[in-house]
Amino acid sequence: MAKTTTYKSKIPDANGIISYGAAENAVWRDLRQRQSALLPGRVCNAFLKGLDLLELPADRVPQLKEVNARLEEISGFGVAPVPALISPQRFFTLLAERKFPAATFIRRREDFDYLQEPDVFHEIFGHCPMLTLPTYADFLQGYGEAALRLDKSYLWMMQRLFWFTVEFGLIETEEGTRIYGAGIASSAGETPYAVESDKPERRLFDALTVFRTPYRIDIFQTVYYVIDSAQQLYDLVSKDLVPIMDEARRLGSLPPTFPPKDEAGAA
């Protein structure tokens, strides 16, 4: 749900194939190799298992139709190619239909370490492993359905929920605090930072507090929320969120834990 982009989406051909050049495939290869080395001991076991189940190619950008076939077989979810920018309505509708919206371009080499908008590496390597977990996939469907039922005035809080779970969520496991959010799992810098640095605050997940928490998209997060299971998220979106959101609105946003930014970057 990036607001601006210099990238253009790639359109699948009549057979559903997206063309990637040698340089683009090399970027995928190098990103995947670097990130795969960082994840063990930092991401949750469900993520690692999901990577194994997806069987993503090491030397080229995976085709969305390949990922679709594996996901539908495993959890009944899928991915849908979309432009870099889509409306919230379209975003929520796809999730409600058990399809994850996936940008089709891959970052240029000069953006190798950081890209503000989601590319196909973030979408497939970052998001899709957790979609192999049925409860998590059900949560995302429920999230989309819940958002579609809400008045538009509540959607900024739904974006906060997405940010602090799907993108930058942590989970408490028997092995310790681990990553499940795609924004962390696809970032070489934030992967070790999120679980090992003493700089960010790690809070137990609480929906009311999450709805009140602002964030910035262009820095390592200063706050992470830690769930105890994917079931916790599914249970949340299965109930009426309006009373919690109304209370969050009454209380107001919490003070930012990050430095101010001149241009708009916080939500």
Beta strands, then each sheet from edge to edge (+ up, - down):
strand 1: 78-82
strand 2: 99-103
strand 3: 170-173
strand 4: 176-179
strand 5: 201-204
strand 6: 223-227
sheet 1: 1+ 2+
sheet 2: 4+ 3- 6- 5-
end
